Amino acid sequence: MNIDELMPLIKELGGKGTDTVLKFYLQKAYNSIKNHLNYTDEEMEGKFNVEIVSLALFYQSKGKSEGVIQMSQGSRSVTYEKIPQSILKSLPLPRVQVIG
C-alpha cells in the first residue's frame, strides 16, 4: 500500500494532524483490514482504499476511547469494536486459514 496516495483523500475528508499522525492511522487501518481478511500485502495492493481511509478516520475520531462500543461502571465491563460494522459490510468475508 502506498500511504502517500491516500493522504490527499484523508485530509479532504477531515483527517486532522500532521502527516506523520495521518500516516500512522492509515497504516493501522491497513493492518487491521489485512489481518481481518487474512490477506497478504500483495493481495491488498490497490484494494480497499475507501475502507482503509474510513477506518483511519474512525480510529482518529475515537482517540483514547477507540473502539469502545459498550461500557459499564458497576463491575467495569467494556466491549471493544475493532472495525465498525459499516466498514465490515463493505469488505469481503475473511479468508479461512487452515493450519495443520
PyMOL commands that set and color helices and strands:
alter all, ss='L'
color gray80, all
select helices_A, chain A and resi 3-12+19-37+41-44+49-65+85-88
alter helices_A, ss='H'
color red, helices_A
select strands_A, chain A and resi 68-71+78-80
alter strands_A, ss='S'
color yellow, strands_A
deselect
rebuild
show_as cartoon
